[in-house]
Amino acid sequence: MVTLSSCEILDELQKLGIKPSELIQYVIEYSAYDTIRHIRLDDLTD
């Protein structure tokens, strides 16, 4: 298994043709999804 740093991951994605602005949008969307998911999981455990 290979471990990549976040910079290496971004570099590889850019090599695949993914633009930095698309990466930023993805990170924002994933961050929102992850926050909602944690809130829902916290509600289930209360």
Residue frames as a rotation matrix with the C-alpha (Angstrom) as fourth column:
MET 1
0.582 0.813 0.000 0.00
0.813 -0.582 0.000 0.00
0.000 0.000 -1.000 0.00
VAL 2
-0.473 -0.722 0.505 1.27
0.725 -0.645 -0.242 3.45
0.501 0.251 0.828 -0.90
THR 3
0.304 0.513 -0.803 0.74
0.848 -0.530 -0.017 6.44
-0.434 -0.676 -0.596 1.35
LEU 4
-0.234 -0.322 0.917 0.57
0.753 -0.657 -0.039 9.87
0.616 0.681 0.396 -0.23
SER 5
-0.733 0.008 -0.681 0.66
0.476 -0.709 -0.520 13.26
-0.487 -0.705 0.516 1.41
SER 6
0.335 0.924 -0.182 -2.19
0.504 -0.339 -0.794 15.65
-0.796 0.174 -0.580 0.67
CYS 7
0.140 -0.360 -0.922 0.11
-0.627 -0.753 0.198 17.65
-0.766 0.551 -0.331 -1.65
GLU 8
-0.866 -0.490 0.097 1.00
-0.272 0.625 0.732 14.50
-0.419 0.608 -0.674 -3.57
ILE 9
-0.317 0.846 0.429 -2.68
0.721 0.509 -0.470 13.63
-0.616 0.160 -0.771 -3.91
LEU 10
0.520 0.502 -0.691 -3.43
0.012 -0.813 -0.582 17.09
-0.854 0.294 -0.429 -5.28
ASP 11
-0.319 -0.732 -0.602 -0.52
-0.709 -0.237 0.664 16.79
-0.629 0.639 -0.444 -7.71
GLU 12
-0.885 0.000 0.465 -1.80
0.211 0.892 0.401 13.44
-0.414 0.453 -0.790 -8.97
LEU 13
0.107 0.992 0.066 -5.33
0.673 -0.023 -0.739 14.77
-0.732 0.123 -0.670 -9.40
GLN 14
0.373 -0.038 -0.927 -3.99
-0.433 -0.891 -0.138 17.72
-0.821 0.453 -0.349 -11.39
LYS 15
-0.739 -0.667 -0.090 -2.08
-0.436 0.374 0.818 15.30
-0.513 0.644 -0.568 -13.62
LEU 16
-0.592 0.611 0.525 -5.43
0.675 0.732 -0.091 13.67
-0.440 0.300 -0.846 -14.34
GLY 17
-0.689 0.253 0.679 -6.74
0.452 -0.582 0.676 17.02
0.567 0.772 0.287 -15.55
ILE 18
0.373 0.809 -0.455 -8.72
0.890 -0.173 0.423 18.06
0.263 -0.562 -0.784 -12.51
LYS 19
-0.030 -0.342 0.939 -8.48
0.207 -0.921 -0.329 21.83
0.978 0.185 0.098 -12.06
PRO 20
-0.883 -0.379 -0.277 -7.62
0.346 -0.128 -0.929 23.39
0.317 -0.916 0.244 -8.69
SER 21
-0.655 0.699 0.287 -10.98
-0.741 -0.669 -0.061 25.21
0.149 -0.252 0.956 -8.61
GLU 22
0.236 0.716 -0.657 -12.75
-0.464 0.677 0.571 21.84
0.854 0.170 0.492 -9.01
LEU 23
-0.348 -0.448 -0.824 -10.67
0.502 0.653 -0.567 20.45
0.792 -0.611 -0.002 -6.15
ILE 24
-0.982 -0.004 0.189 -11.61
-0.140 -0.653 -0.744 23.36
0.126 -0.757 0.641 -3.91
GLN 25
-0.200 0.980 -0.005 -15.31
-0.897 -0.181 0.403 22.91
0.394 0.085 0.915 -4.73
TYR 26
0.175 0.210 -0.962 -15.05
-0.004 0.977 0.212 19.19
0.985 -0.034 0.172 -3.99
VAL 27
-0.720 -0.516 -0.463 -13.37
0.458 0.148 -0.877 19.84
0.521 -0.844 0.130 -0.63
ILE 28
-0.810 0.486 0.328 -16.08
-0.581 -0.741 -0.336 22.35
0.080 -0.463 0.883 0.32
GLU 29
0.128 0.917 -0.377 -18.87
-0.783 0.327 0.529 19.94
0.609 0.227 0.760 -0.64
TYR 30
0.006 -0.182 -0.983 -17.25
0.276 0.945 -0.173 16.98
0.961 -0.270 0.056 1.12
SER 31
-0.924 -0.382 -0.001 -16.64
0.133 -0.318 -0.939 19.06
0.358 -0.868 0.345 4.22
ALA 32
-0.439 0.853 0.284 -20.33
-0.885 -0.465 0.030 20.01
0.157 -0.238 0.958 4.36
TYR 33
0.326 0.539 -0.777 -21.37
-0.432 0.816 0.384 16.37
0.841 0.210 0.499 3.83
ASP 34
-0.357 -0.568 -0.742 -18.99
0.401 0.624 -0.671 15.14
0.844 -0.537 0.005 6.53
THR 35
-0.932 0.053 0.358 -20.25
-0.313 -0.612 -0.726 17.75
0.181 -0.789 0.587 9.02
ILE 36
-0.019 1.000 0.011 -23.88
-0.952 -0.022 0.306 16.76
0.306 -0.005 0.952 8.41
ARG 37
0.230 0.059 -0.971 -23.02
-0.103 0.994 0.036 13.06
0.968 0.091 0.235 8.67
HIS 38
-0.734 -0.570 -0.368 -21.31
0.319 0.189 -0.929 13.59
0.599 -0.799 0.043 12.05
ILE 39
-0.704 0.556 0.442 -24.24
-0.706 -0.614 -0.352 15.62
0.076 -0.560 0.825 13.35
ARG 40
0.293 0.860 -0.417 -26.66
-0.780 0.467 0.416 12.83
0.553 0.203 0.808 12.37
LEU 41
-0.020 -0.373 -0.928 -24.44
0.235 0.900 -0.367 10.17
0.972 -0.225 0.070 13.94
ASP 42
-0.938 -0.314 0.149 -24.20
-0.035 -0.341 -0.940 12.23
0.346 -0.886 0.309 17.12
ASP 43
-0.285 0.922 0.262 -28.01
-0.938 -0.324 0.123 12.48
0.199 -0.210 0.957 17.20
LEU 44
0.361 0.423 -0.831 -28.28
-0.371 0.883 0.288 8.70
0.855 0.205 0.476 16.93
THR 45
-0.318 -0.608 -0.728 -25.95
0.446 0.581 -0.681 8.11
0.837 -0.541 0.086 19.88
ASP 46
-0.809 0.047 0.586 -27.68
-0.450 -0.689 -0.567 10.58
0.377 -0.723 0.579 22.23
